[in-house]
Amino acid sequence: MITAIVFVQADVGRIPEVAEEIASLPGVSEVYSVTGSIDLIALVRVRSHDEIAAVVADRLNKVAGVVGTETHIAFRAYSSHDLEAAFSLGAE
């Protein structure tokens, strides 16, 4: 599974609508409204790089109210939840 983190700049007056429409796109697992220089962060989880292009370039960028995007491809995932799960194997 490939994860892409997409920073989205949106029309300020349409942020909730833009977020909901992006969240409904196939391949988009989550959308967060955030503070800072960007308005939304979308997590895209797909099986191939071609699918990232389809989701981001062909669909997400065309959502009315999206002003700009910046896409980052994740190499590895690190989380305390994953580490806790690994150490608890067989602990019962």
C-alpha positions as CSV (number, residue, x, y, z in Angstrom):
1,M,0.0,0.0,0.0
2,I,1.3,3.4,-0.9
3,T,0.4,6.4,1.2
4,A,0.5,10.0,-0.1
5,I,0.0,13.0,2.1
6,V,-1.6,15.9,0.2
7,F,-1.5,19.4,1.4
8,V,-4.5,21.3,0.0
9,Q,-5.0,25.0,-0.2
10,A,-8.8,25.7,-0.6
11,D,-11.1,28.6,-1.2
12,V,-11.5,29.8,2.4
13,G,-15.3,30.2,2.1
14,R,-15.7,26.6,0.9
15,I,-13.3,24.6,3.2
16,P,-15.9,22.3,4.8
17,E,-17.5,21.5,1.4
18,V,-14.1,20.9,-0.3
19,A,-13.1,18.6,2.6
20,E,-16.3,16.6,2.3
21,E,-15.9,16.2,-1.5
22,I,-12.3,15.2,-1.2
23,A,-13.1,12.7,1.6
24,S,-15.7,11.0,-0.7
25,L,-13.1,10.4,-3.5
26,P,-12.0,6.7,-3.9
27,G,-8.5,6.3,-2.5
28,V,-8.8,9.1,0.0
29,S,-8.9,7.6,3.5
30,E,-9.0,10.8,5.6
31,V,-9.1,14.6,5.4
32,Y,-8.1,16.9,8.2
33,S,-8.8,20.6,8.5
34,V,-5.6,22.2,9.9
35,T,-4.0,25.4,11.0
36,G,-1.1,27.0,9.3
37,S,-0.3,27.9,5.7
38,I,-2.5,25.1,4.3
39,D,-6.2,24.4,4.8
40,L,-6.6,20.7,4.5
41,I,-4.5,17.5,4.7
42,A,-5.7,14.5,2.7
43,L,-4.3,11.0,3.2
44,V,-4.4,8.9,0.0
45,R,-3.9,5.2,0.3
46,V,-3.6,3.2,-2.9
47,R,-1.8,0.2,-4.4
48,S,0.2,2.0,-7.2
49,H,1.8,5.3,-8.1
50,D,-0.5,5.4,-11.1
51,E,-3.4,5.4,-8.7
52,I,-1.9,8.4,-6.8
53,A,-1.8,10.3,-10.1
54,A,-5.5,9.3,-10.8
55,V,-6.6,10.4,-7.3
56,V,-4.6,13.6,-7.0
57,A,-4.2,14.9,-10.5
58,D,-7.3,13.6,-12.1
59,R,-9.8,14.0,-9.3
60,L,-8.7,15.9,-6.2
61,N,-7.2,18.8,-8.1
62,K,-10.5,19.2,-10.0
63,V,-12.7,19.6,-6.9
64,A,-14.3,23.0,-7.0
65,G,-12.6,25.2,-4.4
66,V,-9.2,23.5,-4.5
67,V,-6.7,26.3,-5.1
68,G,-3.5,24.3,-5.0
69,T,-1.9,21.1,-3.7
70,E,1.4,19.7,-2.7
71,T,1.8,15.9,-2.6
72,H,4.3,13.9,-0.5
73,I,4.8,10.2,-0.9
74,A,5.5,8.3,2.3
75,F,8.4,5.8,2.4
76,R,7.9,4.2,5.8
77,A,5.4,4.6,8.6
78,Y,6.5,4.8,12.2
79,S,4.0,4.9,15.1
80,S,3.9,4.1,18.8
81,H,0.7,2.1,18.2
82,D,2.6,-0.3,15.8
83,L,5.4,-0.7,18.2
84,E,3.1,-1.5,21.1
85,A,1.2,-4.1,19.0
86,A,4.5,-5.8,18.1
87,F,5.7,-6.0,21.7
88,S,2.4,-7.3,23.0
89,L,2.4,-10.4,20.7
90,G,2.2,-13.5,22.8
91,A,1.9,-11.5,26.0
92,E,-1.5,-13.1,27.0
